[in-house]
Amino acid sequence: MKKIADSGYQGGQNIHKNMKIPIKKQKNKSLNFLEKLYNWFVNSTRVKIEHIFAKIKIFKILSEKYRNRRRKFSLRFNLVAAIYNFQLI
């Protein structure tokens, strides 16, 4: 399974071999066309996931500390995800 992250997770490539992060520009070099295209692909894929997280955070289950029973967290998170998926229709 591929993992897509932003450039803050540079050390993660050593742990997860399938991690995709954007290529950083070196100090006195600019990125070539293929590197820019790769960065665009990674970022355009990642931004879709970030938008979904932002929509789910409206329900406060991810943005604040969860203070209820742990057993119910997965049930409630699945309910929030179902509401979000229902809004997509």
N, CA, C and O atoms as CSV, one atom per row, in Angstrom:
chain,resi,resn,atom,element,x,y,z
A,1,MET,N,N,0.839,-1.166,0.000
A,1,MET,CA,C,0.000,0.000,0.000
A,1,MET,C,C,0.893,1.241,0.000
A,1,MET,O,O,1.831,1.341,0.791
A,2,LYS,N,N,0.596,2.171,-0.881
A,2,LYS,CA,C,1.387,3.384,-0.988
A,2,LYS,C,C,0.948,4.400,0.051
A,2,LYS,O,O,-0.237,4.524,0.362
A,3,LYS,N,N,1.914,5.115,0.575
A,3,LYS,CA,C,1.647,6.177,1.526
A,3,LYS,C,C,2.082,7.486,0.887
A,3,LYS,O,O,3.206,7.600,0.399
A,4,ILE,N,N,1.201,8.466,0.890
A,4,ILE,CA,C,1.498,9.758,0.289
A,4,ILE,C,C,1.550,10.779,1.413
A,4,ILE,O,O,0.603,10.905,2.189
A,5,ALA,N,N,2.656,11.507,1.501
A,5,ALA,CA,C,2.850,12.464,2.591
A,5,ALA,C,C,3.444,13.753,2.033
A,5,ALA,O,O,3.879,13.805,0.883
A,6,ASP,N,N,3.455,14.790,2.867
A,6,ASP,CA,C,4.097,16.028,2.448
A,6,ASP,C,C,5.583,15.965,2.781
A,6,ASP,O,O,6.062,14.962,3.310
A,7,SER,N,N,6.299,17.017,2.477
A,7,SER,CA,C,7.754,16.980,2.599
A,7,SER,C,C,8.231,16.986,4.054
A,7,SER,O,O,9.431,16.860,4.296
A,8,GLY,N,N,7.348,17.124,5.004
A,8,GLY,CA,C,7.718,17.062,6.408
A,8,GLY,C,C,8.064,15.651,6.875
A,8,GLY,O,O,8.637,15.480,7.951
A,9,TYR,N,N,7.724,14.643,6.082
A,9,TYR,CA,C,7.956,13.249,6.456
A,9,TYR,C,C,9.156,12.657,5.719
A,9,TYR,O,O,9.084,11.516,5.263
A,10,GLN,N,N,10.230,13.382,5.592
A,10,GLN,CA,C,11.378,12.908,4.827
A,10,GLN,C,C,12.004,11.653,5.407
A,10,GLN,O,O,12.438,10.789,4.645
A,11,GLY,N,N,12.067,11.520,6.693
A,11,GLY,CA,C,12.663,10.338,7.299
A,11,GLY,C,C,11.803,9.101,7.152
A,11,GLY,O,O,12.279,7.988,7.374
A,12,GLY,N,N,10.558,9.275,6.785
A,12,GLY,CA,C,9.646,8.149,6.659
A,12,GLY,C,C,9.969,7.221,5.516
A,12,GLY,O,O,9.520,6.075,5.514
A,13,GLN,N,N,10.735,7.678,4.543
A,13,GLN,CA,C,11.099,6.824,3.412
A,13,GLN,C,C,12.007,5.691,3.857
A,13,GLN,O,O,12.032,4.641,3.215
A,14,ASN,N,N,12.746,5.873,4.926
A,14,ASN,CA,C,13.606,4.802,5.427
A,14,ASN,C,C,12.779,3.713,6.100
A,14,ASN,O,O,13.167,2.545,6.090
A,15,ILE,N,N,11.652,4.083,6.680
A,15,ILE,CA,C,10.794,3.118,7.371
A,15,ILE,C,C,9.825,2.456,6.400
A,15,ILE,O,O,9.686,1.232,6.391
A,16,HIS,N,N,9.156,3.263,5.584
A,16,HIS,CA,C,8.174,2.764,4.627
A,16,HIS,C,C,8.743,2.920,3.221
A,16,HIS,O,O,8.964,4.041,2.762
A,17,LYS,N,N,8.975,1.830,2.551
A,17,LYS,CA,C,9.581,1.884,1.219
A,17,LYS,C,C,8.615,2.409,0.162
A,17,LYS,O,O,9.056,2.899,-0.878
A,18,ASN,N,N,7.309,2.318,0.404
A,18,ASN,CA,C,6.320,2.761,-0.573
A,18,ASN,C,C,5.838,4.181,-0.338
A,18,ASN,O,O,4.825,4.583,-0.911
A,19,MET,N,N,6.530,4.947,0.481
A,19,MET,CA,C,6.110,6.308,0.782
A,19,MET,C,C,6.488,7.243,-0.359
A,19,MET,O,O,7.613,7.219,-0.861
A,20,LYS,N,N,5.535,8.059,-0.752
A,20,LYS,CA,C,5.749,9.043,-1.805
A,20,LYS,C,C,5.702,10.437,-1.191
A,20,LYS,O,O,4.682,10.842,-0.632
A,21,ILE,N,N,6.806,11.166,-1.297
A,21,ILE,CA,C,6.852,12.553,-0.835
A,21,ILE,C,C,7.395,13.405,-1.967
A,21,ILE,O,O,8.115,12.892,-2.823
A,22,PRO,N,N,7.072,14.695,-1.998
A,22,PRO,CA,C,7.587,15.570,-3.051
A,22,PRO,C,C,9.111,15.707,-2.976
A,22,PRO,O,O,9.711,15.589,-1.908
A,23,ILE,N,N,9.703,15.953,-4.113
A,23,ILE,CA,C,11.156,16.145,-4.193
A,23,ILE,C,C,11.466,17.597,-3.853
A,23,ILE,O,O,10.859,18.514,-4.405
A,24,LYS,N,N,12.408,17.800,-2.947
A,24,LYS,CA,C,12.790,19.161,-2.570
A,24,LYS,C,C,13.844,19.705,-3.533
A,24,LYS,O,O,14.667,18.960,-4.066
A,25,LYS,N,N,13.799,21.009,-3.740
A,25,LYS,CA,C,14.787,21.680,-4.573
A,25,LYS,C,C,16.088,21.798,-3.800
A,25,LYS,O,O,16.092,22.148,-2.620
A,26,GLN,N,N,17.206,21.498,-4.482
A,26,GLN,CA,C,18.503,21.653,-3.836
A,26,GLN,C,C,18.907,23.119,-3.817
A,26,GLN,O,O,18.281,23.956,-4.468
A,27,LYS,N,N,19.958,23.421,-3.065
A,27,LYS,CA,C,20.310,24.808,-2.785
A,27,LYS,C,C,20.552,25.636,-4.055
A,27,LYS,O,O,19.957,26.703,-4.207
A,28,ASN,N,N,21.396,25.177,-4.951
A,28,ASN,CA,C,21.740,25.970,-6.143
A,28,ASN,C,C,21.220,25.331,-7.424
A,28,ASN,O,O,21.739,25.610,-8.504
A,29,LYS,N,N,20.214,24.486,-7.322
A,29,LYS,CA,C,19.669,23.786,-8.479
A,29,LYS,C,C,18.164,23.955,-8.513
A,29,LYS,O,O,17.512,24.041,-7.473
A,30,SER,N,N,17.629,24.000,-9.698
A,30,SER,CA,C,16.175,24.017,-9.808
A,30,SER,C,C,15.696,22.619,-10.219
A,30,SER,O,O,16.474,21.806,-10.718
A,31,LEU,N,N,14.429,22.361,-10.005
A,31,LEU,CA,C,13.878,21.056,-10.359
A,31,LEU,C,C,13.648,20.987,-11.866
A,31,LEU,O,O,13.247,21.970,-12.489
A,32,ASN,N,N,13.904,19.822,-12.439
A,32,ASN,CA,C,13.628,19.664,-13.862
A,32,ASN,C,C,12.141,19.367,-14.070
A,32,ASN,O,O,11.386,19.263,-13.103
A,33,PHE,N,N,11.725,19.233,-15.320
A,33,PHE,CA,C,10.311,19.083,-15.640
A,33,PHE,C,C,9.722,17.813,-15.046
A,33,PHE,O,O,8.599,17.845,-14.543
A,34,LEU,N,N,10.438,16.701,-15.086
A,34,LEU,CA,C,9.917,15.443,-14.556
A,34,LEU,C,C,9.745,15.499,-13.037
A,34,LEU,O,O,8.781,14.956,-12.498
A,35,GLU,N,N,10.673,16.153,-12.357
A,35,GLU,CA,C,10.553,16.300,-10.902
A,35,GLU,C,C,9.369,17.181,-10.533
A,35,GLU,O,O,8.654,16.894,-9.573
A,36,LYS,N,N,9.159,18.253,-11.293
A,36,LYS,CA,C,8.003,19.118,-11.052
A,36,LYS,C,C,6.703,18.376,-11.330
A,36,LYS,O,O,5.724,18.554,-10.604
A,37,LEU,N,N,6.679,17.552,-12.364
A,37,LEU,CA,C,5.497,16.762,-12.687
A,37,LEU,C,C,5.209,15.744,-11.592
A,37,LEU,O,O,4.053,15.534,-11.223
A,38,TYR,N,N,6.259,15.113,-11.073
A,38,TYR,CA,C,6.111,14.164,-9.965
A,38,TYR,C,C,5.555,14.871,-8.735
A,38,TYR,O,O,4.643,14.359,-8.086
A,39,ASN,N,N,6.101,16.050,-8.409
A,39,ASN,CA,C,5.621,16.820,-7.263
A,39,ASN,C,C,4.152,17.205,-7.431
A,39,ASN,O,O,3.376,17.152,-6.477
A,40,TRP,N,N,3.779,17.593,-8.655
A,40,TRP,CA,C,2.387,17.952,-8.916
A,40,TRP,C,C,1.476,16.752,-8.694
A,40,TRP,O,O,0.403,16.892,-8.107
A,41,PHE,N,N,1.886,15.580,-9.155
A,41,PHE,CA,C,1.080,14.373,-8.986
A,41,PHE,C,C,0.908,14.023,-7.510
A,41,PHE,O,O,-0.202,13.732,-7.065
A,42,VAL,N,N,1.995,14.050,-6.758
A,42,VAL,CA,C,1.933,13.717,-5.330
A,42,VAL,C,C,1.051,14.718,-4.588
A,42,VAL,O,O,0.203,14.325,-3.787
A,43,ASN,N,N,1.246,16.004,-4.852
A,43,ASN,CA,C,0.488,17.029,-4.139
A,43,ASN,C,C,-0.979,17.045,-4.535
A,43,ASN,O,O,-1.836,17.280,-3.683
A,44,SER,N,N,-1.290,16.804,-5.794
A,44,SER,CA,C,-2.689,16.802,-6.210
A,44,SER,C,C,-3.428,15.603,-5.631
A,44,SER,O,O,-4.630,15.685,-5.376
A,45,THR,N,N,-2.729,14.492,-5.422
A,45,THR,CA,C,-3.355,13.334,-4.793
A,45,THR,C,C,-3.547,13.583,-3.300
A,45,THR,O,O,-4.590,13.245,-2.742
A,46,ARG,N,N,-2.558,14.164,-2.664
A,46,ARG,CA,C,-2.596,14.391,-1.219
A,46,ARG,C,C,-3.636,15.436,-0.832
A,46,ARG,O,O,-4.254,15.322,0.226
A,47,VAL,N,N,-3.841,16.443,-1.660
A,47,VAL,CA,C,-4.759,17.523,-1.299
A,47,VAL,C,C,-6.196,17.019,-1.238
A,47,VAL,O,O,-6.997,17.549,-0.468
A,48,LYS,N,N,-6.535,16.017,-2.025
A,48,LYS,CA,C,-7.885,15.441,-1.968
A,48,LYS,C,C,-8.139,14.814,-0.598
A,48,LYS,O,O,-9.223,14.955,-0.032
A,49,ILE,N,N,-7.146,14.134,-0.084
A,49,ILE,CA,C,-7.271,13.500,1.229
A,49,ILE,C,C,-7.333,14.565,2.323
A,49,ILE,O,O,-8.091,14.422,3.282
A,50,GLU,N,N,-6.549,15.623,2.187
A,50,GLU,CA,C,-6.567,16.702,3.176
A,50,GLU,C,C,-7.934,17.389,3.223
A,50,GLU,O,O,-8.383,17.796,4.295
A,51,HIS,N,N,-8.593,17.521,2.078
A,51,HIS,CA,C,-9.921,18.126,2.051
A,51,HIS,C,C,-10.939,17.249,2.787
A,51,HIS,O,O,-11.826,17.760,3.470
A,52,ILE,N,N,-10.804,15.922,2.644
A,52,ILE,CA,C,-11.701,15.009,3.350
A,52,ILE,C,C,-11.486,15.125,4.855
A,52,ILE,O,O,-12.454,15.154,5.615
A,53,PHE,N,N,-10.223,15.191,5.296
A,53,PHE,CA,C,-9.944,15.369,6.723
A,53,PHE,C,C,-10.554,16.666,7.244
A,53,PHE,O,O,-11.080,16.699,8.356
A,54,ALA,N,N,-10.488,17.727,6.456
A,54,ALA,CA,C,-11.052,19.003,6.878
A,54,ALA,C,C,-12.562,18.901,7.047
A,54,ALA,O,O,-13.122,19.470,7.983
A,55,LYS,N,N,-13.221,18.182,6.149
A,55,LYS,CA,C,-14.671,18.010,6.265
A,55,LYS,C,C,-15.036,17.185,7.493
A,55,LYS,O,O,-16.024,17.481,8.165
A,56,ILE,N,N,-14.244,16.148,7.794
A,56,ILE,CA,C,-14.529,15.309,8.950
A,56,ILE,C,C,-14.253,16.062,10.245
A,56,ILE,O,O,-14.913,15.808,11.253
A,57,LYS,N,N,-13.292,16.983,10.240
A,57,LYS,CA,C,-12.979,17.751,11.446
A,57,LYS,C,C,-14.098,18.706,11.837
A,57,LYS,O,O,-14.110,19.224,12.954
A,58,ILE,N,N,-15.042,18.943,10.924
A,58,ILE,CA,C,-16.205,19.755,11.265
A,58,ILE,C,C,-16.978,19.097,12.403
A,58,ILE,O,O,-17.571,19.783,13.237
A,59,PHE,N,N,-16.970,17.764,12.436
A,59,PHE,CA,C,-17.689,17.023,13.462
A,59,PHE,C,C,-16.916,16.949,14.784
A,59,PHE,O,O,-17.421,16.377,15.750
A,60,LYS,N,N,-15.726,17.503,14.848
A,60,LYS,CA,C,-14.895,17.605,16.058
A,60,LYS,C,C,-14.367,16.270,16.582
A,60,LYS,O,O,-13.744,16.249,17.643
A,61,ILE,N,N,-14.590,15.161,15.885
A,61,ILE,CA,C,-14.107,13.881,16.390
A,61,ILE,C,C,-12.598,13.743,16.179
A,61,ILE,O,O,-11.936,13.026,16.929
A,62,LEU,N,N,-12.053,14.414,15.177
A,62,LEU,CA,C,-10.611,14.361,14.945
A,62,LEU,C,C,-9.891,15.611,15.421
A,62,LEU,O,O,-8.682,15.578,15.651
A,63,SER,N,N,-10.610,16.706,15.572
A,63,SER,CA,C,-9.932,17.959,15.885
A,63,SER,C,C,-9.793,18.213,17.384
A,63,SER,O,O,-8.988,19.048,17.797
A,64,GLU,N,N,-10.566,17.506,18.198
A,64,GLU,CA,C,-10.470,17.690,19.647
A,64,GLU,C,C,-10.192,16.360,20.314
A,64,GLU,O,O,-10.272,15.304,19.685
A,65,LYS,N,N,-9.866,16.422,21.584
A,65,LYS,CA,C,-9.610,15.201,22.335
A,65,LYS,C,C,-10.910,14.427,22.505
A,65,LYS,O,O,-11.932,14.990,22.896
A,66,TYR,N,N,-10.863,13.141,22.208
A,66,TYR,CA,C,-12.044,12.286,22.338
A,66,TYR,C,C,-12.191,11.892,23.797
A,66,TYR,O,O,-11.294,11.257,24.351
A,67,ARG,N,N,-13.299,12.251,24.432
A,67,ARG,CA,C,-13.474,12.073,25.876
A,67,ARG,C,C,-14.470,10.985,26.238
A,67,ARG,O,O,-14.796,10.821,27.413
A,68,ASN,N,N,-14.954,10.250,25.275
A,68,ASN,CA,C,-15.910,9.190,25.566
A,68,ASN,C,C,-15.205,7.841,25.607
A,68,ASN,O,O,-13.976,7.779,25.580
A,69,ARG,N,N,-15.971,6.775,25.673
A,69,ARG,CA,C,-15.385,5.447,25.765
A,69,ARG,C,C,-14.650,5.076,24.487
A,69,ARG,O,O,-15.114,5.353,23.381
A,70,ARG,N,N,-13.496,4.445,24.658
A,70,ARG,CA,C,-12.677,4.073,23.493
A,70,ARG,C,C,-13.366,3.074,22.593
A,70,ARG,O,O,-13.186,3.091,21.375
A,71,ARG,N,N,-14.153,2.205,23.193
A,71,ARG,CA,C,-14.835,1.185,22.393
A,71,ARG,C,C,-15.785,1.813,21.384
A,71,ARG,O,O,-16.023,1.242,20.320
A,72,LYS,N,N,-16.317,2.956,21.697
A,72,LYS,CA,C,-17.308,3.602,20.825
A,72,LYS,C,C,-16.672,4.514,19.770
A,72,LYS,O,O,-17.368,5.008,18.883
A,73,PHE,N,N,-15.353,4.742,19.860
A,73,PHE,CA,C,-14.714,5.669,18.924
A,73,PHE,C,C,-14.857,5.197,17.487
A,73,PHE,O,O,-15.229,5.981,16.614
A,74,SER,N,N,-14.570,3.933,17.229
A,74,SER,CA,C,-14.630,3.451,15.846
A,74,SER,C,C,-16.054,3.495,15.310
A,74,SER,O,O,-16.262,3.804,14.137
A,75,LEU,N,N,-17.030,3.192,16.148
A,75,LEU,CA,C,-18.426,3.260,15.723
A,75,LEU,C,C,-18.802,4.693,15.367
A,75,LEU,O,O,-19.420,4.939,14.332
A,76,ARG,N,N,-18.430,5.628,16.222
A,76,ARG,CA,C,-18.781,7.024,15.969
A,76,ARG,C,C,-18.031,7.589,14.772
A,76,ARG,O,O,-18.583,8.368,13.995
A,77,PHE,N,N,-16.778,7.195,14.629
A,77,PHE,CA,C,-16.023,7.669,13.463
A,77,PHE,C,C,-16.633,7.109,12.182
A,77,PHE,O,O,-16.722,7.821,11.181
A,78,ASN,N,N,-17.050,5.858,12.196
A,78,ASN,CA,C,-17.702,5.278,11.017
A,78,ASN,C,C,-19.021,5.983,10.716
A,78,ASN,O,O,-19.377,6.146,9.548
A,79,LEU,N,N,-19.744,6.399,11.737
A,79,LEU,CA,C,-20.975,7.150,11.517
A,79,LEU,C,C,-20.691,8.511,10.877
A,79,LEU,O,O,-21.412,8.938,9.975
A,80,VAL,N,N,-19.651,9.182,11.340
A,80,VAL,CA,C,-19.275,10.463,10.742
A,80,VAL,C,C,-18.858,10.265,9.291
A,80,VAL,O,O,-19.218,11.063,8.426
A,81,ALA,N,N,-18.095,9.199,9.019
A,81,ALA,CA,C,-17.683,8.918,7.644
A,81,ALA,C,C,-18.893,8.600,6.772
A,81,ALA,O,O,-18.934,8.993,5.607
A,82,ALA,N,N,-19.871,7.899,7.319
A,82,ALA,CA,C,-21.081,7.586,6.558
A,82,ALA,C,C,-21.866,8.855,6.241
A,82,ALA,O,O,-22.399,9.001,5.140
A,83,ILE,N,N,-21.938,9.776,7.212
A,83,ILE,CA,C,-22.622,11.051,6.956
A,83,ILE,C,C,-21.905,11.818,5.857
A,83,ILE,O,O,-22.544,12.385,4.971
A,84,TYR,N,N,-20.579,11.838,5.913
A,84,TYR,CA,C,-19.812,12.526,4.870
A,84,TYR,C,C,-20.039,11.882,3.503
A,84,TYR,O,O,-20.232,12.579,2.508
A,85,ASN,N,N,-20.016,10.556,3.460
A,85,ASN,CA,C,-20.249,9.858,2.194
A,85,ASN,C,C,-21.656,10.101,1.686
A,85,ASN,O,O,-21.864,10.194,0.476
A,86,PHE,N,N,-22.625,10.205,2.578
A,86,PHE,CA,C,-23.996,10.493,2.177
A,86,PHE,C,C,-24.103,11.885,1.561
A,86,PHE,O,O,-24.893,12.095,0.640
A,87,GLN,N,N,-23.312,12.842,2.064
A,87,GLN,CA,C,-23.320,14.195,1.509
A,87,GLN,C,C,-22.750,14.223,0.100
A,87,GLN,O,O,-23.091,15.105,-0.688
A,88,LEU,N,N,-21.885,13.270,-0.227
A,88,LEU,CA,C,-21.279,13.241,-1.563
A,88,LEU,C,C,-22.282,12.853,-2.642
A,88,LEU,O,O,-22.123,13.215,-3.808
A,89,ILE,N,N,-23.306,12.122,-2.251
A,89,ILE,CA,C,-24.283,11.629,-3.238
A,89,ILE,C,C,-25.133,12.743,-3.765
A,89,ILE,O,O,-26.005,12.512,-4.602
